[in-house]
Amino acid sequence: MLVVFALGPTGAKGFRAATGAFIPGVENDPTLIDAYAAKVGRSPLIVGAYRDWSRQPFDLPLLESVDLRGAVPVVTWEPWDEAEIGVPLRSIAHGDYDAYLTESALKAAAWGRPMFVRFAHEMNGDWYPWGLGVGGNTPGSFRTAWRHVVSLFRSAGADNVRWVWCPYVSNEHPGLLRRLFPGDRWVDWACLDGFNWGSYSVWQSFKAIFARSYQQLIRVTSRPLMLGEIGVNEAGGSKPDWISRTLQRALPRYRHVRALVWFDSADWRADFRVDSSVASLTAFRRALQLPVYGEGRKQLLATPSRIGSARHRKTGDGHRRRGRAGKRP
């Protein structure tokens, strides 16, 4: 059965999403949050940070700075050290890192305010040491490690942590996301990372990047969905047009998405910054003024724990999806 949505200028009925950003350097200079807000015309409701296991994951000055600005921190907690040597998932599950985990949990509990934590993100890829197939990692070892971490935090009273399970967009193995999912009991938000890499790889629409993985994910869980990393390269196509089409037309069709975090950064592969050109920034600013992106902190934190049913769900644009999706370059 084909489901058709009648879309107005701002998308499908019922769609609303909080917007945020990863802003490089913000850990050392929180005023970059203010600069980003002035640049895009809206204060970010979510501010991203990345932490490895060679240090405590919760930097209190940063958490305070984010909280004082009315935003919620999202800490991407990567199980490797500063030299990018991985922490084995089996060792985590076995309890070898319990002292570190317990100390981290107690610090989170002591802070007490809401935060998102993305532990071991993009686990379905092979570009991180915690990725599937790397060092003998299996879906089972990932699930066991995840549940162990969450259990320790809950035992320490860190109920202010909202756990975000975040694979990268992929459709190479249709049943893989289900096998990697730790279970609704252990996850508060589902998530997807994905980029339009442009001339570095291939120019893709939002639909081409996200639709198939979205379809798989909402069959696995009805938890609200965050786009944990999203961006588009300046080179390879029209970035302003991509931003406008994505934020004004495409994304509002995906009603399980309740938050997105723009990856406002650049490296030798791609320039994802919203102000990589005047035209790109103009398109981004215009899109963020739409009412569907007008959520406040209170609304974000009150997001329902379930969005519809996880069974027999179709994608936002109403079609069942099969085939392959792009892998992270």
C-alpha positions in Angstrom: 0.0 0.0 0.0 1.3 3.4 -1.0 1.0 6.1 1.7 0.9 9.7 0.3 1.6 12.8 2.4 0.3 16.1 1.2 3.1 18.4 1.9 3.0 22.2 2.3 6.1 24.4 2.2 7.5 23.0 5.5 6.8 19.3 5.2 4.6 16.6 6.8 2.1 17.0 9.5 3.4 16.3 13.0 7.1 16.9 12.2 9.1 19.1 14.6 12.8 18.9 15.3 15.3 20.5 17.6 18.5 21.7 15.9 22.0 21.7 17.1 25.6 21.6 16.0 29.1 20.2 16.6 31.3 23.3 16.7 35.1 22.6 16.6 37.0 24.3 19.4 34.0 24.8 21.6 35.5 22.8 24.5 38.2 25.5 24.8 36.1 28.4 23.8 32.4 28.2 24.7 31.7 31.6 23.1 31.9 29.8 19.8 28.4 28.7 20.6 27.3 32.3 20.7 29.1 33.0 17.4 27.4 30.0 15.8 24.0 31.2 17.0 24.5 34.7 15.6 25.7 33.2 12.3 22.7 30.9 11.7 20.0 33.0 13.4 19.0 30.4 16.0 20.7 29.2 19.2 21.6 25.5 19.0 19.6 23.3 21.3 22.1 20.6 21.2 25.9 21.1 21.3 28.2 18.2 20.4 31.5 17.2 21.9 33.8 14.2 21.4 35.7 12.4 24.2 38.0 9.5 24.2 38.8 7.0 27.0 42.1 8.6 28.0 40.2 11.2 30.0 36.9 11.7 31.8 34.1 12.1 29.3 32.2 14.9 31.1 34.0 18.2 31.0 32.2 20.2 33.6 33.1 23.7 32.3 31.8 22.7 28.9 28.7 21.1 30.3 28.0 24.2 32.3 28.6 26.5 29.4 26.2 24.5 27.2 23.5 24.3 29.9 23.7 28.1 30.7 23.0 28.8 27.0 19.8 26.8 27.2 21.2 23.8 25.3 21.7 20.1 26.0 25.2 18.6 25.5 25.6 15.5 23.4 28.8 13.7 24.3 30.1 11.2 21.6 32.1 8.8 23.8 34.6 7.0 21.8 36.2 3.9 23.3 39.8 4.5 22.3 42.7 6.4 23.7 44.3 9.7 22.5 46.5 7.6 20.2 43.4 6.1 18.7 44.2 2.6 20.1 40.9 0.9 20.7 39.4 -0.3 24.0 38.3 -3.9 23.3 34.5 -4.3 23.5 34.9 -7.7 25.2 37.1 -6.1 27.9 34.5 -3.4 28.6 31.8 -6.1 28.9 34.1 -8.2 31.1 34.4 -5.4 33.6 38.0 -4.5 33.0 37.1 -0.8 32.8 34.5 -0.7 35.5 36.6 1.7 37.7 36.7 4.3 34.9 33.1 3.8 34.0 31.9 4.1 37.6 33.9 7.3 38.1 32.4 8.7 34.9 28.9 7.7 35.9 29.2 9.3 39.3 30.4 12.5 37.7 27.4 12.5 35.4 25.1 11.8 38.3 26.6 14.6 40.3 26.1 17.1 37.5 22.5 16.0 37.4 21.2 17.9 34.4 20.1 16.2 31.2 22.7 15.1 28.6 22.9 12.9 25.6 25.6 10.3 25.3 26.5 8.6 22.0 28.6 5.6 23.0 30.7 3.9 20.3 28.9 5.5 17.4 29.0 4.2 13.8 29.6 0.7 15.1 28.3 -0.8 11.9 31.3 0.4 10.0 34.9 -0.7 10.0 36.7 2.7 10.3 36.8 2.7 14.2 38.4 0.0 16.4 35.0 -0.7 18.0 33.5 -1.3 14.5 31.9 -4.5 13.4 34.5 -7.1 12.4 37.4 -5.1 13.7 39.5 -7.0 16.2 36.9 -9.8 16.2 34.0 -7.5 17.2 30.5 -9.0 16.7 27.0 -7.7 17.1 26.9 -9.7 20.3 30.0 -8.2 21.8 28.8 -4.7 20.9 25.4 -5.3 22.5 26.9 -6.8 25.7 29.4 -3.9 26.1 26.7 -1.3 25.5 24.4 -2.9 28.1 27.2 -3.2 30.6 28.0 0.5 30.3 24.4 1.6 30.6 23.9 -0.7 33.6 26.8 0.8 35.5 25.5 4.3 34.9 22.0 3.4 36.1 23.4 1.7 39.2 25.4 4.9 39.9 22.2 7.0 39.7 23.1 8.7 36.4 19.5 8.7 35.2 20.1 12.2 33.7 22.0 10.5 30.8 20.0 9.8 27.7 21.6 7.0 25.7 21.8 7.5 21.9 22.5 4.5 19.8 24.0 5.8 16.5 25.0 3.7 13.5 26.1 5.2 10.2 23.8 5.1 7.2 24.2 1.8 5.3 22.1 -0.8 3.7 24.7 -3.4 2.8 23.3 -5.9 5.3 19.6 -5.4 5.7 19.3 -7.2 9.1 22.5 -5.7 10.6 20.9 -2.8 12.5 18.5 -5.1 14.3 21.4 -7.4 15.3 23.4 -4.4 16.6 20.5 -2.8 18.5 20.9 -3.3 22.3 17.2 -3.2 22.9 14.7 -0.5 23.9 15.4 -1.1 27.5 19.0 0.1 27.0 18.4 2.9 24.5 16.6 6.3 24.9 17.2 7.7 21.4 18.0 6.0 18.1 20.3 7.9 15.7 21.8 8.0 12.2 24.9 9.7 10.9 25.2 10.5 7.2 26.8 13.0 4.9 26.6 14.2 1.3 30.3 13.9 0.5 30.0 15.7 -2.8 33.1 15.7 -5.0 35.1 13.6 -2.5 32.8 10.6 -3.2 29.4 11.2 -5.0 26.7 13.9 -4.8 23.6 12.4 -3.2 20.2 13.8 -2.1 19.0 13.5 1.5 16.7 10.7 0.4 19.4 8.7 -1.2 21.6 9.0 1.9 19.1 8.4 4.7 15.8 6.8 3.4 16.8 3.1 3.4 18.6 3.2 6.7 15.7 5.1 8.2 13.3 2.5 7.0 15.4 -0.3 8.6 15.8 1.6 11.8 12.1 2.4 12.5 11.4 -1.3 12.0 13.8 -2.0 14.8 12.7 0.6 17.3 10.1 3.3 17.8 12.5 5.4 19.9 12.8 9.0 18.7 15.5 9.5 16.1 18.4 12.0 16.1 20.6 12.8 13.1 23.8 12.8 15.1 26.1 14.0 12.3 24.8 15.5 9.1 26.4 17.8 6.5 26.9 18.5 2.9 30.1 19.4 1.0 30.5 22.7 -0.8 32.0 21.0 -3.8 30.3 18.6 -6.2 26.9 20.2 -6.5 24.7 23.1 -5.3 25.1 23.1 -1.5 22.5 25.9 -1.0 19.9 24.0 -3.0 20.7 20.8 -1.1 20.3 22.6 2.3 17.0 24.1 1.2 15.5 20.9 -0.3 16.7 18.9 2.7 15.5 21.1 5.5 12.4 22.5 3.9 11.1 19.5 2.0 12.9 16.2 2.5 13.6 15.9 6.2 10.1 16.9 7.4 8.8 13.7 5.7 10.7 11.7 8.3 8.5 12.2 11.4 10.6 9.9 13.7 13.4 12.5 13.4 13.2 14.8 16.4 16.7 16.3 16.5 19.5 17.0 14.1 23.1 18.0 14.9 24.9 19.8 12.0 28.6 18.8 11.7 29.9 22.4 11.3 33.5 21.4 10.4 35.8 21.0 7.4 38.8 18.9 6.5 40.7 17.8 3.4 37.8 15.6 2.3 34.8 18.0 2.6 33.7 21.4 3.8 30.5 20.9 5.8 30.5 24.3 7.5 27.2 26.1 7.1 29.1 29.3 6.1 31.3 27.6 3.5 29.7 30.2 1.1 27.4 33.1 1.5 24.7 31.4 -0.4 24.9 28.2 1.8 24.7 30.2 5.0 21.7 32.2 3.6 19.9 28.9 2.7 20.6 27.5 6.2 19.5 30.6 8.0 16.3 30.7 6.0 15.5 27.1 6.7 16.1 27.3 10.4 13.4 30.0 10.7 10.7 27.6 9.7 8.3 26.8 12.6 9.1 23.1 12.5 12.6 23.9 13.7 11.3 26.2 16.5 11.5 23.6 19.3 12.8 24.8 22.7 14.8 22.9 25.3 11.6 22.0 27.2 10.1 20.5 24.1 13.2 18.6 23.3 13.5 17.1 26.7 9.8 16.2 26.6 10.1 14.2 23.4 7.9 11.1 23.6 9.9 7.9 24.3 8.1 6.3 21.4 7.1 7.6 18.0 4.4 5.4 16.6 4.9 1.7 16.1 8.2 0.1 15.2 6.4 -2.7 13.3 5.4 -2.5 9.6 6.4 1.1 9.3 7.0 2.7 5.9 9.5 5.4 5.2 8.5 9.0 5.5 7.9 9.4 1.8 5.7 6.3 1.8 7.7 3.6 0.0 9.3 0.4 1.1 13.0 0.4 0.5 15.4 -2.2 -0.7 19.0 -2.3 -1.9 22.2 -0.6 -0.9 23.1 2.7 0.7 26.4 4.5 0.7 29.1 3.6 3.2 31.1 6.3 4.9 34.1 7.2 2.8 
